[in-house]
Amino acid sequence: MALILVPTPIGNLQDITLRALEELKSADIILAEDTRTTGFLLKHFSISKPLQSHHIFNEHGTLKKIIDQIKSGKKIVLVSDAGTPAISDPGYLLVRECISHGIDVNCLPGPTAFVPALVNSGLPTDSFVFEGFLPVKKGRQTKLTELSEEKRTMIFYESPHRLLKTLQNFIEYFGSDRKAAVCRELTKMFEETVRGELSEILANFTDRTVKGEIVIVVEGKNSKKKNEVS
């Protein structure tokens, strides 16, 4: 009796693991953030399984049903649209609920966007903090003020239409000369990583039409001095 979390490719479908395919093939029900996206993935690998919607707007209401299904002996596999479930995607509430009911939770290793972005950035990887998506309105200034003192490398997710605003906020709170990297379309045909100071990166993306999922990696405060000492 267990819940199985299966990471799915963040772009290139060939990044799926053999173990992930085995779990998907043996599932009784696959919980999907978007059944259309997961349906495309399953069709690509010739897998036909019942799909059940599980996303941020219904996850509270579906918990009891899913717990009952697992307890009845159904093998339930949870996936998100891309990457590892519960990392800036639905999953945390279900994992917590399973644990409270004595149900084992098994998460397979696999793709998640912030790891390749961090490595590709060229910024320190020995200590970092993953912040996911910043608050859009309420709490945004408070969070940025707190992070202005963060000494570890910081990792953020962002949408294309908010990229310029976020870069401008970073310049305001972190300084225009803070090193950073913007990674987009990871593992896809038009993958791109833009590195440099925040002011340079902002200039690069100004007046451009930006598409795809975005990861922003920003050096921590005084990390340059730390590296010079070491």
C-alpha positions as a Markdown table, in Angstrom:
| # | Residue | x | y | z |
|---|---|---|---|---|
| 1 | Met | 0.0 | 0.0 | 0.0 |
| 2 | Ala | 1.8 | 3.1 | -1.2 |
| 3 | Leu | 1.7 | 6.3 | -3.2 |
| 4 | Ile | 4.2 | 6.4 | -6.1 |
| 5 | Leu | 5.5 | 9.8 | -7.3 |
| 6 | Val | 6.9 | 9.6 | -10.8 |
| 7 | Pro | 9.0 | 12.5 | -12.2 |
| 8 | Thr | 8.3 | 13.1 | -15.9 |
| 9 | Pro | 10.6 | 14.9 | -18.5 |
| 10 | Ile | 10.8 | 18.7 | -18.4 |
| 11 | Gly | 11.1 | 18.8 | -22.1 |
| 12 | Asn | 12.9 | 16.0 | -23.9 |
| 13 | Leu | 10.7 | 12.9 | -23.6 |
| 14 | Gln | 13.8 | 10.7 | -23.8 |
| 15 | Asp | 14.8 | 11.8 | -20.3 |
| 16 | Ile | 12.2 | 9.5 | -18.8 |
| 17 | Thr | 13.7 | 6.6 | -16.8 |
| 18 | Leu | 13.1 | 2.9 | -17.4 |
| 19 | Arg | 11.8 | 2.7 | -13.8 |
| 20 | Ala | 9.4 | 5.5 | -14.4 |
| 21 | Leu | 8.0 | 3.7 | -17.4 |
| 22 | Glu | 7.6 | 0.5 | -15.4 |
| 23 | Glu | 5.6 | 2.3 | -12.7 |
| 24 | Leu | 3.4 | 4.0 | -15.2 |
| 25 | Lys | 2.7 | 0.7 | -17.0 |
| 26 | Ser | 1.8 | -1.1 | -13.7 |
| 27 | Ala | -0.4 | 1.7 | -12.3 |
| 28 | Asp | -4.1 | 1.2 | -11.7 |
| 29 | Ile | -4.7 | 4.9 | -11.8 |
| 30 | Ile | -2.5 | 7.8 | -12.8 |
| 31 | Leu | -3.1 | 11.1 | -11.0 |
| 32 | Ala | -2.3 | 13.9 | -13.5 |
| 33 | Glu | -2.0 | 17.7 | -13.2 |
| 34 | Asp | -3.3 | 18.0 | -16.7 |
| 35 | Thr | -4.7 | 14.9 | -18.2 |
| 36 | Arg | -4.1 | 16.1 | -21.8 |
| 37 | Thr | -0.4 | 16.7 | -21.1 |
| 38 | Thr | 0.0 | 13.3 | -19.4 |
| 39 | Gly | -2.1 | 11.6 | -22.1 |
| 40 | Phe | 0.4 | 12.8 | -24.7 |
| 41 | Leu | 3.3 | 11.4 | -22.7 |
| 42 | Leu | 1.5 | 8.0 | -22.2 |
| 43 | Lys | 0.6 | 7.8 | -25.9 |
| 44 | His | 4.2 | 8.5 | -26.9 |
| 45 | Phe | 5.3 | 5.4 | -24.9 |
| 46 | Ser | 2.3 | 3.3 | -25.8 |
| 47 | Ile | 0.8 | 3.2 | -22.3 |
| 48 | Ser | -2.9 | 3.1 | -21.7 |
| 49 | Lys | -4.1 | 3.7 | -18.2 |
| 50 | Pro | -7.0 | 5.5 | -16.5 |
| 51 | Leu | -6.2 | 9.1 | -15.7 |
| 52 | Gln | -7.6 | 11.1 | -12.8 |
| 53 | Ser | -7.3 | 14.9 | -12.5 |
| 54 | His | -5.3 | 16.1 | -9.6 |
| 55 | His | -4.3 | 19.8 | -9.6 |
| 56 | Ile | -4.0 | 22.8 | -7.4 |
| 57 | Phe | -7.7 | 23.7 | -7.8 |
| 58 | Asn | -9.1 | 20.3 | -6.7 |
| 59 | Glu | -6.4 | 18.7 | -4.6 |
| 60 | His | -8.1 | 19.5 | -1.3 |
| 61 | Gly | -11.4 | 17.9 | -2.5 |
| 62 | Thr | -9.9 | 14.7 | -3.9 |
| 63 | Leu | -7.7 | 13.7 | -1.0 |
| 64 | Lys | -10.2 | 11.4 | 0.7 |
| 65 | Lys | -11.1 | 9.6 | -2.5 |
| 66 | Ile | -7.5 | 9.0 | -3.4 |
| 67 | Ile | -6.7 | 7.7 | 0.1 |
| 68 | Asp | -9.7 | 5.3 | -0.1 |
| 69 | Gln | -8.5 | 4.1 | -3.5 |
| 70 | Ile | -5.0 | 3.3 | -2.1 |
| 71 | Lys | -6.4 | 1.6 | 0.9 |
| 72 | Ser | -8.6 | -0.5 | -1.3 |
| 73 | Gly | -5.5 | -1.9 | -3.0 |
| 74 | Lys | -5.3 | 0.4 | -6.1 |
| 75 | Lys | -1.8 | 1.3 | -7.3 |
| 76 | Ile | -1.8 | 5.1 | -7.5 |
| 77 | Val | 0.9 | 6.9 | -9.4 |
| 78 | Leu | 1.1 | 10.7 | -9.2 |
| 79 | Val | 2.7 | 12.8 | -11.9 |
| 80 | Ser | 2.8 | 16.5 | -12.7 |
| 81 | Asp | 3.0 | 18.1 | -16.1 |
| 82 | Ala | 6.8 | 18.1 | -16.0 |
| 83 | Gly | 9.5 | 17.4 | -13.5 |
| 84 | Thr | 9.0 | 16.0 | -10.0 |
| 85 | Pro | 5.6 | 16.2 | -8.3 |
| 86 | Ala | 5.4 | 18.5 | -5.3 |
| 87 | Ile | 8.2 | 20.7 | -6.5 |
| 88 | Ser | 6.3 | 23.9 | -7.3 |
| 89 | Asp | 3.5 | 21.5 | -8.4 |
| 90 | Pro | 0.7 | 19.6 | -6.7 |
| 91 | Gly | 1.7 | 16.7 | -4.4 |
| 92 | Tyr | 2.7 | 18.0 | -1.0 |
| 93 | Leu | -0.9 | 17.8 | 0.4 |
| 94 | Leu | -1.4 | 14.3 | -0.8 |
| 95 | Val | 2.0 | 13.1 | 0.5 |
| 96 | Arg | 1.2 | 14.6 | 3.9 |
| 97 | Glu | -2.2 | 13.0 | 3.9 |
| 98 | Cys | -0.8 | 9.5 | 3.0 |
| 99 | Ile | 1.8 | 9.7 | 5.8 |
| 100 | Ser | -0.9 | 10.6 | 8.3 |
| 101 | His | -2.8 | 7.5 | 7.2 |
| 102 | Gly | 0.2 | 5.2 | 7.5 |
| 103 | Ile | 0.6 | 4.9 | 3.7 |
| 104 | Asp | 4.1 | 4.6 | 2.3 |
| 105 | Val | 5.2 | 7.2 | -0.1 |
| 106 | Asn | 7.8 | 6.4 | -2.7 |
| 107 | Cys | 9.3 | 9.1 | -4.9 |
| 108 | Leu | 11.4 | 8.0 | -7.9 |
| 109 | Pro | 14.5 | 10.1 | -8.7 |
| 110 | Gly | 14.2 | 12.0 | -12.0 |
| 111 | Pro | 14.0 | 15.3 | -13.8 |
| 112 | Thr | 13.6 | 18.6 | -12.0 |
| 113 | Ala | 14.3 | 21.9 | -13.8 |
| 114 | Phe | 16.3 | 23.7 | -11.1 |
| 115 | Val | 19.2 | 21.2 | -10.9 |
| 116 | Pro | 20.5 | 21.6 | -14.5 |
| 117 | Ala | 19.9 | 25.3 | -14.3 |
| 118 | Leu | 22.0 | 25.6 | -11.2 |
| 119 | Val | 24.8 | 23.6 | -12.7 |
| 120 | Asn | 24.7 | 25.5 | -16.0 |
| 121 | Ser | 24.7 | 28.9 | -14.2 |
| 122 | Gly | 28.4 | 28.7 | -13.2 |
| 123 | Leu | 27.4 | 30.0 | -9.8 |
| 124 | Pro | 28.3 | 28.3 | -6.5 |
| 125 | Thr | 26.6 | 25.0 | -6.1 |
| 126 | Asp | 27.9 | 24.0 | -2.6 |
| 127 | Ser | 25.1 | 25.8 | -0.9 |
| 128 | Phe | 21.9 | 27.1 | -2.4 |
| 129 | Val | 18.2 | 27.9 | -1.6 |
| 130 | Phe | 15.3 | 27.0 | -3.9 |
| 131 | Glu | 12.6 | 29.7 | -3.7 |
| 132 | Gly | 10.3 | 28.5 | -6.5 |
| 133 | Phe | 7.9 | 31.2 | -7.7 |
| 134 | Leu | 8.0 | 34.6 | -5.9 |
| 135 | Pro | 4.7 | 36.0 | -4.6 |
| 136 | Val | 3.0 | 37.9 | -7.4 |
| 137 | Lys | 1.7 | 40.7 | -5.2 |
| 138 | Lys | 1.1 | 40.3 | -1.5 |
| 139 | Gly | 4.4 | 39.5 | 0.3 |
| 140 | Arg | 6.6 | 40.0 | -2.7 |
| 141 | Gln | 8.5 | 43.1 | -1.3 |
| 142 | Thr | 8.9 | 41.4 | 2.1 |
| 143 | Lys | 10.3 | 38.3 | 0.5 |
| 144 | Leu | 12.7 | 40.2 | -1.7 |
| 145 | Thr | 13.9 | 42.3 | 1.3 |
| 146 | Glu | 14.7 | 39.1 | 3.2 |
| 147 | Leu | 16.5 | 37.6 | 0.2 |
| 148 | Ser | 18.6 | 40.7 | -0.3 |
| 149 | Glu | 20.7 | 39.3 | 2.7 |
| 150 | Glu | 20.8 | 35.7 | 1.5 |
| 151 | Lys | 24.4 | 34.5 | 1.1 |
| 152 | Arg | 23.6 | 31.2 | -0.7 |
| 153 | Thr | 22.9 | 30.9 | -4.4 |
| 154 | Met | 19.2 | 31.5 | -5.0 |
| 155 | Ile | 17.0 | 29.6 | -7.5 |
| 156 | Phe | 13.6 | 30.9 | -8.8 |
| 157 | Tyr | 11.0 | 29.8 | -11.2 |
| 158 | Glu | 9.3 | 32.4 | -13.4 |
| 159 | Ser | 6.8 | 32.7 | -16.2 |
| 160 | Pro | 7.8 | 34.4 | -19.5 |
| 161 | His | 5.4 | 37.4 | -19.1 |
| 162 | Arg | 6.8 | 38.2 | -15.6 |
| 163 | Leu | 10.5 | 37.8 | -16.4 |
| 164 | Leu | 11.3 | 41.5 | -17.1 |
| 165 | Lys | 9.5 | 42.6 | -13.9 |
| 166 | Thr | 11.3 | 40.0 | -11.8 |
| 167 | Leu | 14.7 | 41.0 | -13.2 |
| 168 | Gln | 13.9 | 44.6 | -12.5 |
| 169 | Asn | 13.0 | 43.7 | -8.9 |
| 170 | Phe | 16.2 | 41.8 | -8.5 |
| 171 | Ile | 18.2 | 44.8 | -9.6 |
| 172 | Glu | 16.3 | 47.0 | -7.2 |
| 173 | Tyr | 16.8 | 44.7 | -4.2 |
| 174 | Phe | 20.1 | 42.8 | -5.0 |
| 175 | Gly | 22.0 | 45.4 | -7.1 |
| 176 | Ser | 22.6 | 45.6 | -10.9 |
| 177 | Asp | 26.0 | 44.0 | -10.7 |
| 178 | Arg | 24.8 | 40.8 | -9.0 |
| 179 | Lys | 25.7 | 37.7 | -11.1 |
| 180 | Ala | 22.9 | 35.6 | -12.4 |
| 181 | Ala | 21.8 | 33.2 | -15.1 |
| 182 | Val | 18.4 | 32.8 | -16.8 |
| 183 | Cys | 17.8 | 29.3 | -18.2 |
| 184 | Arg | 14.8 | 28.6 | -20.4 |
| 185 | Glu | 13.4 | 25.8 | -22.5 |
| 186 | Leu | 15.7 | 23.3 | -20.6 |
| 187 | Thr | 16.3 | 20.0 | -22.6 |
| 188 | Lys | 14.3 | 21.4 | -25.5 |
| 189 | Met | 15.4 | 22.3 | -29.0 |
| 190 | Phe | 15.7 | 26.1 | -28.2 |
| 191 | Glu | 17.3 | 25.7 | -24.8 |
| 192 | Glu | 19.1 | 28.9 | -23.8 |
| 193 | Thr | 21.2 | 30.1 | -20.8 |
| 194 | Val | 22.0 | 33.8 | -20.5 |
| 195 | Arg | 24.7 | 34.6 | -17.9 |
| 196 | Gly | 26.1 | 37.8 | -16.6 |
| 197 | Glu | 25.2 | 40.7 | -14.3 |
| 198 | Leu | 21.6 | 41.3 | -13.7 |
| 199 | Ser | 21.7 | 44.6 | -15.7 |
| 200 | Glu | 23.2 | 42.7 | -18.7 |
| 201 | Ile | 20.6 | 40.0 | -18.5 |
| 202 | Leu | 17.8 | 42.5 | -18.4 |
| 203 | Ala | 19.2 | 44.3 | -21.4 |
| 204 | Asn | 19.4 | 40.9 | -23.2 |
| 205 | Phe | 15.7 | 40.1 | -22.7 |
| 206 | Thr | 14.3 | 43.6 | -23.2 |
| 207 | Asp | 12.4 | 43.9 | -26.4 |
| 208 | Arg | 12.5 | 40.2 | -26.9 |
| 209 | Thr | 9.5 | 37.8 | -27.1 |
| 210 | Val | 10.3 | 35.2 | -24.5 |
| 211 | Lys | 8.6 | 31.7 | -24.4 |
| 212 | Gly | 9.0 | 28.6 | -22.3 |
| 213 | Glu | 9.6 | 27.7 | -18.7 |
| 214 | Ile | 12.2 | 29.8 | -17.0 |
| 215 | Val | 14.6 | 29.2 | -14.1 |
| 216 | Ile | 16.6 | 32.2 | -12.7 |
| 217 | Val | 19.7 | 31.5 | -10.7 |
| 218 | Val | 21.2 | 34.5 | -8.7 |
| 219 | Glu | 24.4 | 34.6 | -6.7 |
| 220 | Gly | 24.2 | 35.2 | -3.0 |
| 221 | Lys | 25.3 | 38.3 | -1.2 |
| 222 | Asn | 29.1 | 38.7 | -0.9 |
| 223 | Ser | 29.6 | 35.3 | -2.7 |
| 224 | Lys | 32.2 | 37.0 | -4.9 |
| 225 | Lys | 34.3 | 38.0 | -1.9 |
| 226 | Lys | 33.9 | 34.5 | -0.5 |
| 227 | Asn | 35.2 | 32.9 | -3.6 |
| 228 | Glu | 38.2 | 35.3 | -3.7 |
| 229 | Val | 39.1 | 34.3 | -0.1 |
| 230 | Ser | 38.9 | 30.6 | -0.9 |
